């Protein structure tokens, strides 16, 4: 039985970003500079690995006292600030692994529930809109029953690990660690893989501290671009500056948000830095990040004062359409294509380019609000729910919904554009049902995605998505025909001319009422009334 449309969540303004990160390249480094960075990164990376092992061993029993002990043990081999940076990064890495373990546990629970539901249904039973049906054959039912046992065992192990506080985390990345066993498929030699593995496990990052010189005492970058870092205690002999510091030869400059970074540095406000090595390109990079106060959200009515642009996200493009303040689509739809294949850097660059074109178009149109769907495919990626639909599962899993929203919010905030998130329920269905056909013409082909963007924009404005349908044919006229259609003279019972009823045409007053408004004089020459009155003379009376 159909339960009808579910209750929709109200649209809301997405809060702005709380931090900023910019990256630039470390140029003009000498061989000595690179060797110092390698030795410092390797030494601190070894300490970070040891600290991560201690943190994972503590599990749920970790507290502030244990944190102090870990930091005290690392200080003699590095420094107090390096030890603080390492322990904080370790704690964040453990917390991230903990959240990933919870997400994996919830995914297993959803899979087990779905398998139990489908196994309980008769073979061949069709599914509905809310849940899939039974399996097609006895063979598939048996295979899924075996998979249910496997998932139940896996779920028991993951639940026990979650309750005990055990996490699985690898410094350097689990994917790179697994690549070691498939070097021919990755087209890498053992030495190339080893170089990547060592660079990924280095530790060259330090949190900022307000009030210290240039906002960071460990890795310091002056306003003119001079980079220096505090060396750990065992490597103080490599220092080329006072107080155990090493100054790099090259200078850096941040092209993006450079003035903002310079203002923070000159005011001695906290700025965090991270130095990393790109093995494929043979380049060194430095990333600067700092926190910014979250901007006060713009009221929804103020953001929608100039209309809105509805955006529908798809596997290969963003479909957008501009709507006026009344919810009517104006102009033509726009599509911003991207390619989500290849490396992670390539996918991220494609996404940024598409969002840049979208925001520039919105700025040109004078629109200050963009509406997107509040998508979350956590419960929709399960293999047990969609079964044979491998292409659909791959499509859903490949949509970078979280990264798209984070990128869009950050880039839109810099341009003064508000992002509005709406409930994604029925946007594609009702958009195609009510908006695709009316907006399709001989010169414009409207797709389902274009129609969905209209539905998203109208939901952000508070307008209904479904349009009133045309009345039935019998209700448009006198049962499939207009009264103006004349019947033939030989048709029996044909409609005769309506009788003339004396009186005003509105028939709202009795026929014998006096006319209260004089008849207007025609404007044509032939119809103009004359001032004289023509009277017919009577016949002459003669004798």
C-alpha positions in Angstrom: 0.0 0.0 0.0 1.3 3.4 -1.0 2.0 5.6 2.0 2.1 8.8 -0.2 4.8 11.4 -0.3 7.0 11.5 2.8 7.3 14.6 4.9 9.8 17.0 3.4 12.5 18.9 5.3 12.5 22.7 5.1 15.2 24.3 3.0 18.0 26.0 4.9 21.0 28.2 4.3 24.3 26.3 4.4 26.7 27.9 6.8 29.9 29.2 5.4 33.4 27.6 5.8 35.2 27.8 9.1 38.7 27.6 7.8 41.0 28.5 4.8 43.8 26.5 3.2 46.1 27.8 0.5 49.0 26.0 -1.2 52.1 27.1 -3.0 55.3 25.6 -4.3 58.7 25.7 -2.6 61.0 26.9 -5.4 64.8 27.3 -5.7 65.6 24.7 -3.1 69.2 23.5 -3.1 70.2 19.9 -2.6 71.1 20.7 1.0 67.7 22.1 1.6 66.0 19.0 0.3 68.2 16.7 2.3 67.4 18.6 5.5 63.7 18.4 4.8 64.0 14.6 4.1 65.9 14.0 7.4 63.6 16.1 9.5 60.5 14.5 7.9 61.8 11.0 8.3 62.8 11.5 12.0 59.4 13.1 12.9 57.5 10.5 10.9 59.1 7.7 12.9 58.1 9.5 16.2 54.5 9.9 14.8 54.3 6.2 14.0 55.4 5.3 17.5 52.9 7.7 19.0 50.1 6.4 16.8 50.9 2.9 18.1 50.7 4.1 21.7 47.4 5.9 21.0 45.8 2.8 19.4 47.0 0.7 22.3 45.2 3.0 24.8 41.9 2.7 22.9 38.9 4.0 24.9 41.0 4.2 28.1 42.8 7.3 26.8 42.5 10.5 28.7 44.2 13.8 29.2 46.8 12.2 31.6 47.8 9.7 29.0 48.0 12.4 26.4 50.5 14.3 28.7 52.6 11.2 29.1 52.8 10.7 25.3 53.9 14.3 24.8 56.5 14.1 27.6 58.0 11.0 26.0 58.3 12.6 22.6 59.8 15.9 23.8 63.4 14.8 24.3 63.6 13.4 20.7 62.1 16.5 19.1 60.9 19.6 21.0 57.9 20.6 23.1 56.1 22.1 20.1 56.9 19.3 17.7 55.7 16.8 20.3 52.4 18.8 20.7 51.9 18.8 16.9 52.6 15.1 16.6 50.2 14.1 19.5 47.4 16.3 18.2 47.8 14.9 14.6 47.8 11.4 16.1 44.6 12.0 18.1 42.8 13.4 15.0 43.9 10.4 12.9 42.6 8.0 15.5 39.3 9.9 15.7 39.0 9.8 11.9 39.6 6.0 11.9 37.0 5.7 14.7 34.4 7.5 12.6 35.2 5.4 9.6 34.7 2.3 11.7 31.3 3.5 12.8 30.3 4.2 9.1 31.5 0.7 8.1 29.5 -0.9 11.0 26.3 1.0 10.0 26.8 -0.2 6.4 27.1 -3.8 7.5 24.0 -3.4 9.6 22.0 -2.0 6.7 23.2 -4.9 4.5 22.2 -7.5 7.0 18.7 -6.0 7.4 18.2 -5.9 3.6 19.3 -9.5 3.1 17.0 -10.7 5.8 14.1 -8.8 4.3 14.7 -10.1 0.8 15.3 -13.6 1.9 11.9 -13.6 3.8 10.0 -12.8 0.6 8.8 -15.4 -1.9 10.8 -16.0 -5.0 10.1 -13.7 -7.9 8.0 -11.2 -5.8 8.2 -7.8 -7.3 9.5 -4.9 -5.2 7.9 -1.5 -4.7 9.2 2.0 -4.6 10.3 1.7 -1.0 12.1 -1.6 -0.9 13.2 -4.3 -3.4 11.4 -7.6 -3.8 12.4 -11.2 -3.5 15.2 -12.9 -5.4 14.6 -14.2 -8.9 15.7 -17.8 -8.5 16.4 -20.5 -6.0 20.1 -20.3 -6.9 20.3 -16.6 -6.2 18.4 -17.1 -2.9 20.9 -19.7 -1.8 23.9 -17.5 -2.7 22.5 -14.6 -0.7 21.8 -16.8 2.3 25.5 -17.7 2.4 26.4 -14.1 2.0 24.1 -13.2 5.0 26.1 -15.6 7.2 29.4 -14.0 6.0 28.1 -10.5 6.8 26.7 -11.5 10.2 30.2 -12.9 11.1 31.8 -9.8 9.9 29.3 -7.6 11.7 30.0 -9.5 15.0 33.8 -8.8 14.6 33.3 -5.2 13.8 30.9 -4.7 16.7 33.3 -6.3 19.1 36.2 -4.1 17.8 34.0 -1.0 18.1 33.1 -1.8 21.7 36.7 -2.5 22.5 37.9 0.7 20.9 40.2 -1.0 18.3 40.7 0.8 15.0 42.6 0.0 11.8 44.8 2.8 10.6 48.0 2.9 8.5 50.3 5.8 8.4 50.9 6.4 4.7 47.6 5.1 3.6 46.1 1.6 3.4 45.8 1.8 -0.4 49.5 2.6 -0.9 50.3 -0.3 1.5 48.2 -2.7 -0.6 49.8 -1.5 -3.8 53.0 -3.1 -2.6 51.5 -6.5 -3.4 50.4 -5.4 -6.9 53.4 -3.5 -8.3 53.0 -4.8 -11.9 49.4 -3.7 -12.0 50.3 -0.3 -10.6 53.2 0.0 -13.1 55.7 0.7 -10.3 59.0 -0.8 -9.4 59.9 -1.6 -5.8 62.2 1.4 -5.5 59.5 3.8 -6.9 56.9 2.4 -4.4 59.4 2.7 -1.6 60.0 6.3 -2.4 56.3 7.1 -2.3 55.8 5.1 0.9 58.5 6.9 2.8 57.3 10.4 1.6 53.8 9.6 2.7 54.9 8.7 6.2 57.0 11.8 6.8 55.8 14.4 9.3 56.4 18.1 8.5 53.4 20.0 9.9 52.9 22.4 12.8 49.9 24.2 14.2 50.0 27.9 14.6 50.0 29.9 17.8 48.7 33.4 18.2 51.1 35.9 19.8 54.2 34.2 18.5 56.3 35.7 15.8 54.5 35.4 12.4 51.9 33.1 14.0 54.0 29.9 14.1 57.1 29.2 16.1 57.9 25.8 14.6 57.5 26.4 10.9 57.8 30.1 10.3 57.2 32.1 7.0 57.9 35.8 7.1 55.8 38.3 5.1 58.6 38.5 2.5 58.4 34.7 1.9 61.4 33.4 3.9 60.8 29.9 5.3 62.5 28.6 8.4 61.8 25.6 10.7 62.8 24.6 14.1 65.0 21.5 14.0 64.4 18.5 16.3 67.0 18.0 19.1 68.9 15.2 17.3 69.3 17.3 14.1 70.3 20.6 15.7 73.8 20.2 14.1 72.2 21.0 10.7 71.1 24.5 11.7 72.2 27.5 9.7 70.5 30.1 11.8 70.4 30.9 15.6 68.3 29.0 18.1 68.5 25.7 16.2 66.7 26.9 13.1 67.2 26.1 9.5 66.4 28.7 6.8 65.5 27.5 3.3 67.1 29.2 0.3 64.0 29.8 -1.7 61.2 32.1 -0.9 57.4 31.5 -1.3 54.4 33.6 -2.1 50.7 32.7 -1.9 48.9 33.8 -5.1 45.5 32.8 -3.7 44.4 34.8 -0.6 47.9 36.2 -0.4 46.9 39.6 1.2 44.7 37.8 3.8 47.6 35.5 4.7 50.0 38.5 4.9 47.7 40.4 7.2 47.5 37.4 9.6 51.3 36.9 9.6 52.1 40.6 10.2 49.6 40.6 13.1 51.2 37.5 14.6 48.0 35.5 14.3 48.0 31.7 14.2 48.7 30.1 10.9 49.3 26.3 10.5 51.8 25.0 7.9 52.4 21.6 6.2 55.3 20.8 4.0 55.0 17.8 1.7 56.8 16.2 -1.2 55.2 15.2 -4.5 57.3 12.2 -5.7 55.7 12.0 -9.1 56.6 15.6 -10.0 59.7 15.9 -7.8 58.4 19.1 -6.2 58.0 20.4 -2.7 54.9 22.3 -1.6 53.8 24.2 1.5 50.2 24.5 2.6 49.0 27.3 4.9 45.7 27.1 6.8 44.0 29.1 9.4 40.5 29.4 11.0 38.0 32.1 10.1 34.9 33.1 12.0 31.8 31.5 10.4 29.9 34.2 8.6 26.4 35.0 9.8 23.9 33.1 7.6 21.9 35.4 5.3 18.1 35.2 5.9 16.5 32.9 3.4 14.1 35.7 2.2 17.0 38.1 1.6 19.0 35.5 -0.3 16.1 34.8 -2.6 15.3 38.4 -3.3 16.8 38.3 -6.8 15.7 34.8 -7.7 17.6 31.6 -7.4 19.6 29.1 -9.6 18.6 25.5 -9.1 21.4 23.0 -9.6 21.0 19.3 -10.2 24.1 17.2 -9.8 24.7 14.3 -12.1 27.5 11.8 -13.0 29.0 14.0 -15.7 27.6 17.5 -15.5 25.8 20.0 -13.4 22.3 21.0 -14.8 21.3 24.6 -13.8 18.4 26.8 -14.5 17.7 30.4 -13.4 14.3 31.1 -11.7 12.8 34.5 -11.0 11.3 35.5 -7.7 8.0 33.9 -8.7 9.5 30.5 -9.4 9.3 30.8 -13.2 12.3 29.5 -15.3 13.9 32.3 -17.3 16.3 32.0 -20.2 17.8 28.6 -21.2 19.2 25.9 -19.1 23.0 25.7 -18.6 25.1 22.6 -18.3 28.6 22.5 -16.7 30.3 19.3 -17.7 33.1 17.5 -15.8 34.9 14.1 -16.0 35.1 12.1 -12.8 37.5 9.5 -14.1 41.2 9.3 -13.4 43.2 10.3 -10.3 41.8 12.1 -7.3 43.6 15.3 -8.2 42.1 15.2 -11.7 38.6 14.7 -10.4 39.0 17.5 -7.9 40.2 19.9 -10.6 37.3 19.0 -12.8 34.9 19.7 -10.0 36.5 23.0 -9.2 36.4 24.1 -12.9 32.7 23.3 -13.2 31.9 25.1 -10.0 33.9 28.1 -11.1 31.9 28.4 -14.3 28.6 28.0 -12.4 29.5 30.8 -9.9 30.7 33.1 -12.6 27.4 32.6 -14.5 25.4 33.3 -11.3 27.4 36.5 -10.7 26.8 37.6 -14.3 23.0 37.0 -13.8 23.0 39.0 -10.6 21.6 36.1 -8.6 22.8 35.8 -5.0 21.5 32.3 -4.2 22.2 28.8 -5.5 20.0 25.8 -4.5 21.4 22.3 -4.3 20.1 19.0 -3.0 21.1 17.9 0.5 22.2 14.5 -0.8 23.4 11.6 1.4 23.8 8.2 -0.3 25.0 6.4 2.8 22.1 4.0 2.9 21.7 3.8 -0.9 25.1 2.3 -1.8 24.5 -1.1 -0.4 25.1 -4.0 -2.8 22.3 -5.9 -1.1 19.6 -3.3 -1.9 20.3 -2.8 -5.6 21.6 -6.3 -6.4 22.3 -6.7 -10.1 22.2 -3.0 -10.8 26.0 -2.7 -10.8 26.0 0.3 -13.1 23.7 2.2 -10.8 25.7 1.3 -7.7 28.9 2.5 -9.4 27.1 5.7 -10.5 25.9 6.5 -7.0 29.2 5.6 -5.3 31.1 7.9 -7.8 29.1 11.0 -7.1 31.3 13.2 -4.9 28.3 14.8 -3.0 30.3 15.7 0.1 33.2 17.2 -1.8 30.9 19.1 -4.1 29.0 20.7 -1.3 32.2 21.6 0.6 33.8 23.1 -2.5 30.7 25.0 -3.5 30.1 26.5 -0.1 33.8 27.6 0.2 33.9 29.1 -3.3 30.5 30.7 -3.1 31.3 32.3 0.2 34.3 34.0 -1.4 32.0 35.5 -4.1 29.2 36.5 -1.8 26.7 33.9 -3.0 24.5 32.0 -0.6 24.0 28.2 -0.9 20.6 26.8 0.0 20.2 23.1 0.6 16.8 21.4 0.0 15.3 18.0 0.5 16.1 15.9 -2.6 12.8 13.9 -2.4 10.9 13.7 -5.7 12.8 16.4 -7.4 13.8 14.3 -10.5 10.4 12.6 -10.7 8.2 15.7 -10.3 10.5 17.8 -12.4 10.2 15.4 -15.3 6.5 14.9 -14.8 5.5 18.6 -14.6 8.2 20.7 -16.2 10.1 18.7 -18.9 7.3 18.6 -21.5 6.0 22.2 -21.2 9.6 23.6 -21.6 10.5 21.4 -24.6 10.2 23.1 -28.0 11.4 22.7 -31.5 14.5 24.7 -30.7 15.2 23.5 -27.1 15.3 20.0 -25.8 14.8 19.9 -22.1 16.2 16.9 -20.2 15.1 15.3 -17.0 18.1 16.9 -15.3 17.1 20.4 -16.5 13.6 19.9 -15.2 15.0 18.6 -11.9 17.0 21.8 -11.5 13.7 23.8 -11.7 12.1 21.6 -9.1 15.1 22.2 -6.8 15.0 26.0 -7.2 11.2 26.1 -6.6 11.5 24.0 -3.5 14.2 26.5 -2.2 11.7 29.3 -2.8 8.9 27.5 -1.1 6.8 27.1 -4.2 5.1 23.7 -5.0 6.9 21.5 -7.5 3.8 20.0 -9.1 1.8 22.2 -11.6 -2.0 22.0 -12.0 -2.8 19.6 -14.8 -5.1 20.5 -17.7 -8.8 19.8 -17.0 -10.2 16.7 -18.6 -11.4 17.0 -22.2 -15.1 16.9 -21.2 -14.6 19.7 -18.8 -13.0 22.1 -21.3 -16.2 22.3 -23.4 -19.6 20.7 -23.9 -18.4 17.1 -23.8 -15.7 17.0 -26.5 -17.0 19.9 -28.6 -17.4 23.7 -28.4 -20.8 25.3 -28.6 -19.7 27.4 -31.5 -19.6 24.4 -33.7 -22.8 24.6 -35.8 -24.8 21.5 -36.6 -26.2 20.9 -40.0 -29.7 22.0 -40.9 -30.8 18.4 -41.2 -29.5 17.3 -37.8 -32.4 16.4 -35.5 -32.5 18.5 -32.3 -29.9 20.8 -33.5 -29.1 23.8 -31.4 -31.2 26.9 -32.3 -30.1 30.5 -31.9 -30.6 31.7 -28.4 -33.7 33.9 -27.9 -33.1 37.6 -27.5 -34.0 38.6 -23.9 -34.9 42.3 -23.7 -33.0 44.4 -21.1 -29.4 44.8 -20.3 -27.1 42.1 -21.4 -26.0 41.3 -17.9 -29.6 40.4 -17.0 -28.9 41.6 -13.4 -31.8 44.1 -13.5 -35.4 43.7 -14.7 -36.0 44.3 -18.4 -38.2 47.3 -17.8 -35.6 49.2 -15.8 -34.4 52.6 -17.1 -31.0 52.8 -18.7 -28.7 54.7 -16.4 -25.8 55.2 -18.9 -26.1 56.9 -22.2 -25.1 55.1 -25.3 -21.8 56.3 -26.6 -21.6 57.9 -30.0 -19.7 55.8 -32.6 -16.4 57.2 -33.7 -16.9 56.2 -37.4 -18.0 58.9 -39.8 -20.8 56.9 -41.1 -22.1 56.1 -37.6 -21.9 59.6 -36.2 -25.3 60.8 -35.0 -26.6 64.0 -36.5 -27.8 66.9 -34.4 -31.1 67.0 -36.4 -33.9 64.6 -35.8 -35.6 63.1 -38.9 -39.4 63.0 -38.5 -41.7 61.5 -41.1 -44.5 63.9 -42.0 -48.0 62.5 -41.8 -50.2 62.3 -44.9 -51.9 65.5 -45.9 -55.6 65.6 -45.2 -57.5 66.8 -48.2 -61.1 67.4 -48.6 
